[in-house]
Amino acid sequence: MHYFSRITKLRETEKGTDLIVTIPGEKLGRQIYKYKIDGQDGIDAEIRINDGRTITVDQRKKVYATVRDISAFIGDDPEYLKEYLKYDYCATTGEEYFSLSNCSVTTARNFISHIIDFILKWDIPLTDKALNRTEDIDRYLYGCVKYRKCCITGKPNADIHHVTGSRVGMGRNRKRMSHEGLKLMALSRDWHNKVHQEGEEDIFNLYKIYGIIIDNETLVELGLTHKDIT
C-alpha cells in the first residue's frame, strides 16, 4: 500500500524514534492490521520523508537523454515514451502522476531507476553508459545481475563475478555451497578476466562499483544456479 501521510508527532527514546503518522481522509485500521504477524510486536512498514527538494537539472537531463535513446531504438515518439514510462512507473509503485518540471528529488531518483531497469530488461543501448545515468547504484547493480548486463559496459550475457572474500575457490564445492550472503557482480567476459588479472580495487574505485549480496531465494528466482556463478 502507498498513501500520502503526515508525521504529526515524534519522540526519541533509547530504542529509537516513535512516530505518530496521520493518513488524511483514509480509514485503514482493518486493512493495515491484517498484515500483523502473530507473535510479532508491531507491523513492518517503510517511511519515506519528503524533504521539499525538487528535481535537479542533472536528473532531468538523465531522464530526457535516456528517453531519447529508447525512442531511437524502438522508433516511438519520445513524448509518448516519456508518458508511457511515467504511467508505468506510477502503476508499478502506486505513486500519483507527476511532472518532470517540479516533482521531488526522490520521485525523480526512483523514476530514473525505473527507466534504467527498463533498458536493462529490454536490452536497449544507450549513447552513454547506464552506470553514468543511474541515481541508485545498488538498484542498478542488482538489475545488472538480474538481466546479466555488465555493470561497466552494459554488454549482455555478462558473467557473474564473486568479489574478493566471496570467491569459490579450493575447498568450496560449487554444487553444494550456498551463495547466500556472498557479494556478486555482473561483468562482461573481458572485464571479468581483467578484474581477475589486475585486481579489483583500482577498477572498482574508478567506476564506483562493488559487489552486492542477493538472498538465496532471489538467487533461485533469477536463475543463478551454482554452475552459472564463476
NUMAR-74648 format. One record per residue (C-alpha): x, y, z; residue number from 1. Coordinates in pm, whole numbers. Each point is the difference from the previous one (the first is absolute). Layout:
<atom><c1>X</c1><c2>Y</c2><c3>Z</c3><pos>NUM</pos></atom>
...
This chain:
<atom><c1>0</c1><c2>0</c2><c3>0</c3><pos>1</pos></atom>
<atom><c1>115</c1><c2>355</c2><c3>-70</c3><pos>2</pos></atom>
<atom><c1>-174</c1><c2>303</c2><c3>153</c3><pos>3</pos></atom>
<atom><c1>85</c1><c2>363</c2><c3>54</c3><pos>4</pos></atom>
<atom><c1>53</c1><c2>47</c2><c3>374</c3><pos>5</pos></atom>
<atom><c1>117</c1><c2>259</c2><c3>251</c3><pos>6</pos></atom>
<atom><c1>211</c1><c2>-46</c2><c3>312</c3><pos>7</pos></atom>
<atom><c1>-184</c1><c2>196</c2><c3>268</c3><pos>8</pos></atom>
<atom><c1>213</c1><c2>-81</c2><c3>303</c3><pos>9</pos></atom>
<atom><c1>331</c1><c2>-168</c2><c3>80</c3><pos>10</pos></atom>
<atom><c1>198</c1><c2>-103</c2><c3>306</c3><pos>11</pos></atom>
<atom><c1>352</c1><c2>-137</c2><c3>25</c3><pos>12</pos></atom>
<atom><c1>54</c1><c2>-285</c2><c3>245</c3><pos>13</pos></atom>
<atom><c1>281</c1><c2>-239</c2><c3>88</c3><pos>14</pos></atom>
<atom><c1>-148</c1><c2>-251</c2><c3>-247</c3><pos>15</pos></atom>
<atom><c1>-23</c1><c2>247</c2><c3>-289</c3><pos>16</pos></atom>
<atom><c1>-257</c1><c2>254</c2><c3>-117</c3><pos>17</pos></atom>
<atom><c1>-376</c1><c2>-29</c2><c3>61</c3><pos>18</pos></atom>
<atom><c1>-223</c1><c2>160</c2><c3>-264</c3><pos>19</pos></atom>
<atom><c1>-368</c1><c2>86</c2><c3>-16</c3><pos>20</pos></atom>
<atom><c1>-97</c1><c2>-11</c2><c3>-369</c3><pos>21</pos></atom>
<atom><c1>-329</c1><c2>133</c2><c3>-137</c3><pos>22</pos></atom>
<atom><c1>-139</c1><c2>-115</c2><c3>-336</c3><pos>23</pos></atom>
<atom><c1>-254</c1><c2>274</c2><c3>-88</c3><pos>24</pos></atom>
<atom><c1>-345</c1><c2>-107</c2><c3>-112</c3><pos>25</pos></atom>
<atom><c1>63</c1><c2>-375</c2><c3>23</c3><pos>26</pos></atom>
<atom><c1>-135</c1><c2>-261</c2><c3>242</c3><pos>27</pos></atom>
<atom><c1>258</c1><c2>-276</c2><c3>-30</c3><pos>28</pos></atom>
<atom><c1>9</c1><c2>-163</c2><c3>342</c3><pos>29</pos></atom>
<atom><c1>-142</c1><c2>-338</c2><c3>-102</c3><pos>30</pos></atom>
<atom><c1>193</c1><c2>-7</c2><c3>-327</c3><pos>31</pos></atom>
<atom><c1>330</c1><c2>70</c2><c3>175</c3><pos>32</pos></atom>
<atom><c1>-66</c1><c2>-234</c2><c3>292</c3><pos>33</pos></atom>
<atom><c1>-41</c1><c2>-301</c2><c3>-232</c3><pos>34</pos></atom>
<atom><c1>374</c1><c2>27</c2><c3>-71</c3><pos>35</pos></atom>
<atom><c1>88</c1><c2>-59</c2><c3>364</c3><pos>36</pos></atom>
<atom><c1>193</c1><c2>-321</c2><c3>53</c3><pos>37</pos></atom>
<atom><c1>-93</c1><c2>-205</c2><c3>306</c3><pos>38</pos></atom>
<atom><c1>262</c1><c2>28</c2><c3>272</c3><pos>39</pos></atom>
<atom><c1>156</c1><c2>308</c2><c3>-155</c3><pos>40</pos></atom>
<atom><c1>-6</c1><c2>334</c2><c3>179</c3><pos>41</pos></atom>
<atom><c1>-125</c1><c2>253</c2><c3>-252</c3><pos>42</pos></atom>
<atom><c1>-34</c1><c2>0</c2><c3>-379</c3><pos>43</pos></atom>
<atom><c1>294</c1><c2>51</c2><c3>-235</c3><pos>44</pos></atom>
<atom><c1>-25</c1><c2>309</c2><c3>-221</c3><pos>45</pos></atom>
<atom><c1>223</c1><c2>236</c2><c3>-194</c3><pos>46</pos></atom>
<atom><c1>13</c1><c2>373</c2><c3>71</c3><pos>47</pos></atom>
<atom><c1>114</c1><c2>242</c2><c3>-269</c3><pos>48</pos></atom>
<atom><c1>51</c1><c2>365</c2><c3>92</c3><pos>49</pos></atom>
<atom><c1>-77</c1><c2>275</c2><c3>-253</c3><pos>50</pos></atom>
<atom><c1>279</c1><c2>253</c2><c3>49</c3><pos>51</pos></atom>
<atom><c1>-163</c1><c2>262</c2><c3>-224</c3><pos>52</pos></atom>
<atom><c1>273</c1><c2>-6</c2><c3>-266</c3><pos>53</pos></atom>
<atom><c1>-106</c1><c2>-15</c2><c3>-365</c3><pos>54</pos></atom>
<atom><c1>151</c1><c2>-180</c2><c3>-298</c3><pos>55</pos></atom>
<atom><c1>349</c1><c2>122</c2><c3>-92</c3><pos>56</pos></atom>
<atom><c1>121</c1><c2>110</c2><c3>-343</c3><pos>57</pos></atom>
<atom><c1>233</c1><c2>-301</c2><c3>-10</c3><pos>58</pos></atom>
<atom><c1>-284</c1><c2>-240</c2><c3>77</c3><pos>59</pos></atom>
<atom><c1>-219</c1><c2>153</c2><c3>-270</c3><pos>60</pos></atom>
<atom><c1>285</c1><c2>-32</c2><c3>-251</c3><pos>61</pos></atom>
<atom><c1>41</c1><c2>-368</c2><c3>86</c3><pos>62</pos></atom>
<atom><c1>-371</c1><c2>-66</c2><c3>-50</c3><pos>63</pos></atom>
<atom><c1>-25</c1><c2>173</c2><c3>-337</c3><pos>64</pos></atom>
<atom><c1>328</c1><c2>-145</c2><c3>-130</c3><pos>65</pos></atom>
<atom><c1>-111</c1><c2>-352</c2><c3>90</c3><pos>66</pos></atom>
<atom><c1>-348</c1><c2>51</c2><c3>-150</c3><pos>67</pos></atom>
<atom><c1>162</c1><c2>124</c2><c3>-323</c3><pos>68</pos></atom>
<atom><c1>221</c1><c2>-309</c2><c3>-13</c3><pos>69</pos></atom>
<atom><c1>-301</c1><c2>-228</c2><c3>51</c3><pos>70</pos></atom>
<atom><c1>-187</c1><c2>192</c2><c3>-271</c3><pos>71</pos></atom>
<atom><c1>288</c1><c2>-37</c2><c3>-245</c3><pos>72</pos></atom>
<atom><c1>13</c1><c2>-375</c2><c3>62</c3><pos>73</pos></atom>
<atom><c1>-374</c1><c2>-76</c2><c3>6</c3><pos>74</pos></atom>
<atom><c1>-117</c1><c2>262</c2><c3>-251</c3><pos>75</pos></atom>
<atom><c1>-281</c1><c2>147</c2><c3>211</c3><pos>76</pos></atom>
<atom><c1>-45</c1><c2>371</c2><c3>60</c3><pos>77</pos></atom>
<atom><c1>207</c1><c2>123</c2><c3>300</c3><pos>78</pos></atom>
<atom><c1>-294</c1><c2>188</c2><c3>154</c3><pos>79</pos></atom>
<atom><c1>-220</c1><c2>-310</c2><c3>-22</c3><pos>80</pos></atom>
<atom><c1>276</c1><c2>-213</c2><c3>156</c3><pos>81</pos></atom>
<atom><c1>52</c1><c2>247</c2><c3>282</c3><pos>82</pos></atom>
<atom><c1>-369</c1><c2>-11</c2><c3>89</c3><pos>83</pos></atom>
<atom><c1>-13</c1><c2>-379</c2><c3>-38</c3><pos>84</pos></atom>
<atom><c1>296</c1><c2>-44</c2><c3>234</c3><pos>85</pos></atom>
<atom><c1>-149</c1><c2>242</c2><c3>254</c3><pos>86</pos></atom>
<atom><c1>-333</c1><c2>-183</c2><c3>5</c3><pos>87</pos></atom>
<atom><c1>181</c1><c2>-335</c2><c3>19</c3><pos>88</pos></atom>
<atom><c1>202</c1><c2>129</c2><c3>295</c3><pos>89</pos></atom>
<atom><c1>-315</c1><c2>122</c2><c3>177</c3><pos>90</pos></atom>
<atom><c1>-178</c1><c2>-330</c2><c3>-64</c3><pos>91</pos></atom>
<atom><c1>297</c1><c2>-195</c2><c3>134</c3><pos>92</pos></atom>
<atom><c1>66</c1><c2>210</c2><c3>310</c3><pos>93</pos></atom>
<atom><c1>-348</c1><c2>126</c2><c3>84</c3><pos>94</pos></atom>
<atom><c1>120</c1><c2>361</c2><c3>-7</c3><pos>95</pos></atom>
<atom><c1>-212</c1><c2>278</c2><c3>-145</c3><pos>96</pos></atom>
<atom><c1>64</c1><c2>150</c2><c3>-345</c3><pos>97</pos></atom>
<atom><c1>279</c1><c2>259</c2><c3>9</c3><pos>98</pos></atom>
<atom><c1>160</c1><c2>268</c2><c3>-212</c3><pos>99</pos></atom>
<atom><c1>368</c1><c2>1</c2><c3>-90</c3><pos>100</pos></atom>
<atom><c1>-3</c1><c2>377</c2><c3>44</c3><pos>101</pos></atom>
<atom><c1>-57</c1><c2>1</c2><c3>376</c3><pos>102</pos></atom>
<atom><c1>-10</c1><c2>-355</c2><c3>143</c3><pos>103</pos></atom>
<atom><c1>209</c1><c2>-79</c2><c3>307</c3><pos>104</pos></atom>
<atom><c1>363</c1><c2>-104</c2><c3>-15</c3><pos>105</pos></atom>
<atom><c1>-103</c1><c2>-339</c2><c3>139</c3><pos>106</pos></atom>
<atom><c1>-268</c1><c2>-58</c2><c3>-265</c3><pos>107</pos></atom>
<atom><c1>247</c1><c2>99</c2><c3>-272</c3><pos>108</pos></atom>
<atom><c1>261</c1><c2>-236</c2><c3>145</c3><pos>109</pos></atom>
<atom><c1>-244</c1><c2>-291</c2><c3>12</c3><pos>110</pos></atom>
<atom><c1>-132</c1><c2>75</c2><c3>-350</c3><pos>111</pos></atom>
<atom><c1>353</c1><c2>-1</c2><c3>-141</c3><pos>112</pos></atom>
<atom><c1>59</c1><c2>-337</c2><c3>164</c3><pos>113</pos></atom>
<atom><c1>-327</c1><c2>-123</c2><c3>-155</c3><pos>114</pos></atom>
<atom><c1>103</c1><c2>93</c2><c3>-354</c3><pos>115</pos></atom>
<atom><c1>350</c1><c2>-139</c2><c3>54</c3><pos>116</pos></atom>
<atom><c1>-167</c1><c2>-330</c2><c3>97</c3><pos>117</pos></atom>
<atom><c1>-201</c1><c2>29</c2><c3>-323</c3><pos>118</pos></atom>
<atom><c1>308</c1><c2>34</c2><c3>-223</c3><pos>119</pos></atom>
<atom><c1>178</c1><c2>-284</c2><c3>181</c3><pos>120</pos></atom>
<atom><c1>-300</c1><c2>-230</c2><c3>-35</c3><pos>121</pos></atom>
<atom><c1>-56</c1><c2>69</c2><c3>-371</c3><pos>122</pos></atom>
<atom><c1>367</c1><c2>26</c2><c3>-95</c3><pos>123</pos></atom>
<atom><c1>-27</c1><c2>359</c2><c3>-125</c3><pos>124</pos></atom>
<atom><c1>335</c1><c2>166</c2><c3>-83</c3><pos>125</pos></atom>
<atom><c1>81</c1><c2>346</c2><c3>136</c3><pos>126</pos></atom>
<atom><c1>222</c1><c2>274</c2><c3>-140</c3><pos>127</pos></atom>
<atom><c1>166</c1><c2>10</c2><c3>343</c3><pos>128</pos></atom>
<atom><c1>73</c1><c2>-271</c2><c3>256</c3><pos>129</pos></atom>
<atom><c1>-304</c1><c2>-88</c2><c3>211</c3><pos>130</pos></atom>
<atom><c1>238</c1><c2>23</c2><c3>296</c3><pos>131</pos></atom>
<atom><c1>25</c1><c2>374</c2><c3>-68</c3><pos>132</pos></atom>
<atom><c1>-378</c1><c2>40</c2><c3>-24</c3><pos>133</pos></atom>
<atom><c1>-101</c1><c2>-185</c2><c3>317</c3><pos>134</pos></atom>
<atom><c1>-93</c1><c2>175</c2><c3>323</c3><pos>135</pos></atom>
<atom><c1>-23</c1><c2>-314</c2><c3>215</c3><pos>136</pos></atom>
<atom><c1>318</c1><c2>-203</c2><c3>-35</c3><pos>137</pos></atom>
<atom><c1>-129</c1><c2>-288</c2><c3>216</c3><pos>138</pos></atom>
<atom><c1>-309</c1><c2>-44</c2><c3>-215</c3><pos>139</pos></atom>
<atom><c1>206</c1><c2>33</c2><c3>-319</c3><pos>140</pos></atom>
<atom><c1>249</c1><c2>-266</c2><c3>110</c3><pos>141</pos></atom>
<atom><c1>-290</c1><c2>-228</c2><c3>94</c3><pos>142</pos></atom>
<atom><c1>-161</c1><c2>56</c2><c3>-341</c3><pos>143</pos></atom>
<atom><c1>327</c1><c2>-84</c2><c3>-174</c3><pos>144</pos></atom>
<atom><c1>18</c1><c2>-332</c2><c3>186</c3><pos>145</pos></atom>
<atom><c1>-369</c1><c2>-68</c2><c3>-67</c3><pos>146</pos></atom>
<atom><c1>22</c1><c2>66</c2><c3>-373</c3><pos>147</pos></atom>
<atom><c1>360</c1><c2>-115</c2><c3>-44</c3><pos>148</pos></atom>
<atom><c1>127</c1><c2>337</c2><c3>-122</c3><pos>149</pos></atom>
<atom><c1>356</c1><c2>113</c2><c3>66</c3><pos>150</pos></atom>
<atom><c1>-21</c1><c2>275</c2><c3>261</c3><pos>151</pos></atom>
<atom><c1>292</c1><c2>184</c2><c3>-166</c3><pos>152</pos></atom>
<atom><c1>-76</c1><c2>-29</c2><c3>-373</c3><pos>153</pos></atom>
<atom><c1>-364</c1><c2>-106</c2><c3>-7</c3><pos>154</pos></atom>
<atom><c1>82</c1><c2>-293</c2><c3>-228</c3><pos>155</pos></atom>
<atom><c1>-238</c1><c2>-300</c2><c3>21</c3><pos>156</pos></atom>
<atom><c1>81</c1><c2>-359</c2><c3>103</c3><pos>157</pos></atom>
<atom><c1>222</c1><c2>115</c2><c3>284</c3><pos>158</pos></atom>
<atom><c1>181</c1><c2>-235</c2><c3>236</c3><pos>159</pos></atom>
<atom><c1>-89</c1><c2>3</c2><c3>369</c3><pos>160</pos></atom>
<atom><c1>313</c1><c2>90</c2><c3>192</c3><pos>161</pos></atom>
<atom><c1>66</c1><c2>-80</c2><c3>365</c3><pos>162</pos></atom>
<atom><c1>179</c1><c2>295</c2><c3>157</c3><pos>163</pos></atom>
<atom><c1>295</c1><c2>-51</c2><c3>233</c3><pos>164</pos></atom>
<atom><c1>-104</c1><c2>-187</c2><c3>311</c3><pos>165</pos></atom>
<atom><c1>-289</c1><c2>-168</c2><c3>-181</c3><pos>166</pos></atom>
<atom><c1>190</c1><c2>-199</c2><c3>-261</c3><pos>167</pos></atom>
<atom><c1>-55</c1><c2>-369</c2><c3>-58</c3><pos>168</pos></atom>
<atom><c1>345</c1><c2>-147</c2><c3>25</c3><pos>169</pos></atom>
<atom><c1>174</c1><c2>-306</c2><c3>136</c3><pos>170</pos></atom>
<atom><c1>-193</c1><c2>-179</c2><c3>270</c3><pos>171</pos></atom>
<atom><c1>-335</c1><c2>149</c2><c3>-103</c3><pos>172</pos></atom>
<atom><c1>-231</c1><c2>-226</c2><c3>-197</c3><pos>173</pos></atom>
<atom><c1>-207</c1><c2>205</c2><c3>-249</c3><pos>174</pos></atom>
<atom><c1>-270</c1><c2>-264</c2><c3>-19</c3><pos>175</pos></atom>
<atom><c1>-56</c1><c2>-23</c2><c3>373</c3><pos>176</pos></atom>
<atom><c1>80</c1><c2>344</c2><c3>140</c3><pos>177</pos></atom>
<atom><c1>-259</c1><c2>271</c2><c3>63</c3><pos>178</pos></atom>
<atom><c1>65</c1><c2>330</c2><c3>-175</c3><pos>179</pos></atom>
<atom><c1>-215</c1><c2>188</c2><c3>249</c3><pos>180</pos></atom>
<atom><c1>196</c1><c2>285</c2><c3>154</c3><pos>181</pos></atom>
<atom><c1>265</c1><c2>6</c2><c3>-274</c3><pos>182</pos></atom>
<atom><c1>77</c1><c2>323</c2><c3>-186</c3><pos>183</pos></atom>
<atom><c1>-68</c1><c2>-26</c2><c3>-372</c3><pos>184</pos></atom>
<atom><c1>41</c1><c2>220</c2><c3>-306</c3><pos>185</pos></atom>
<atom><c1>-82</c1><c2>-30</c2><c3>-371</c3><pos>186</pos></atom>
<atom><c1>300</c1><c2>56</c2><c3>-230</c3><pos>187</pos></atom>
<atom><c1>63</c1><c2>-61</c2><c3>-369</c3><pos>188</pos></atom>
<atom><c1>247</c1><c2>-281</c2><c3>-72</c3><pos>189</pos></atom>
<atom><c1>272</c1><c2>256</c2><c3>-87</c3><pos>190</pos></atom>
<atom><c1>-48</c1><c2>196</c2><c3>321</c3><pos>191</pos></atom>
<atom><c1>-37</c1><c2>-318</c2><c3>202</c3><pos>192</pos></atom>
<atom><c1>341</c1><c2>-118</c2><c3>-123</c3><pos>193</pos></atom>
<atom><c1>148</c1><c2>346</c2><c3>52</c3><pos>194</pos></atom>
<atom><c1>-119</c1><c2>11</c2><c3>361</c3><pos>195</pos></atom>
<atom><c1>152</c1><c2>-342</c2><c3>70</c3><pos>196</pos></atom>
<atom><c1>328</c1><c2>99</c2><c3>-166</c3><pos>197</pos></atom>
<atom><c1>41</c1><c2>354</c2><c3>133</c3><pos>198</pos></atom>
<atom><c1>-192</c1><c2>-16</c2><c3>325</c3><pos>199</pos></atom>
<atom><c1>-322</c1><c2>164</c2><c3>111</c3><pos>200</pos></atom>
<atom><c1>95</c1><c2>304</c2><c3>203</c3><pos>201</pos></atom>
<atom><c1>108</c1><c2>247</c2><c3>-271</c3><pos>202</pos></atom>
<atom><c1>-275</c1><c2>-105</c2><c3>-244</c3><pos>203</pos></atom>
<atom><c1>-274</c1><c2>8</c2><c3>262</c3><pos>204</pos></atom>
<atom><c1>116</c1><c2>338</c2><c3>130</c3><pos>205</pos></atom>
<atom><c1>19</c1><c2>145</c2><c3>-352</c3><pos>206</pos></atom>
<atom><c1>-356</c1><c2>-100</c2><c3>-91</c3><pos>207</pos></atom>
<atom><c1>-140</c1><c2>24</c2><c3>355</c3><pos>208</pos></atom>
<atom><c1>-140</c1><c2>-352</c2><c3>-13</c3><pos>209</pos></atom>
<atom><c1>-6</c1><c2>-281</c2><c3>253</c3><pos>210</pos></atom>
<atom><c1>-144</c1><c2>-342</c2><c3>64</c3><pos>211</pos></atom>
<atom><c1>-353</c1><c2>-34</c2><c3>133</c3><pos>212</pos></atom>
<atom><c1>-152</c1><c2>-267</c2><c3>220</c3><pos>213</pos></atom>
<atom><c1>-302</c1><c2>-184</c2><c3>-144</c3><pos>214</pos></atom>
<atom><c1>-205</c1><c2>-228</c2><c3>223</c3><pos>215</pos></atom>
<atom><c1>-23</c1><c2>-367</c2><c3>-89</c3><pos>216</pos></atom>
<atom><c1>-368</c1><c2>19</c2><c3>-96</c3><pos>217</pos></atom>
<atom><c1>73</c1><c2>278</c2><c3>-248</c3><pos>218</pos></atom>
<atom><c1>296</c1><c2>-192</c2><c3>-138</c3><pos>219</pos></atom>
<atom><c1>-240</c1><c2>-280</c2><c3>-90</c3><pos>220</pos></atom>
<atom><c1>-253</c1><c2>245</c2><c3>-148</c3><pos>221</pos></atom>
<atom><c1>269</c1><c2>156</c2><c3>-216</c3><pos>222</pos></atom>
<atom><c1>111</c1><c2>-339</c2><c3>-129</c3><pos>223</pos></atom>
<atom><c1>347</c1><c2>33</c2><c3>151</c3><pos>224</pos></atom>
<atom><c1>70</c1><c2>-367</c2><c3>53</c3><pos>225</pos></atom>
<atom><c1>333</c1><c2>-104</c2><c3>142</c3><pos>226</pos></atom>
<atom><c1>144</c1><c2>-90</c2><c3>-338</c3><pos>227</pos></atom>
<atom><c1>-80</c1><c2>350</c2><c3>-132</c3><pos>228</pos></atom>
<atom><c1>205</c1><c2>182</c2><c3>262</c3><pos>229</pos></atom>
<atom><c1>374</c1><c2>34</c2><c3>-62</c3><pos>230</pos></atom>
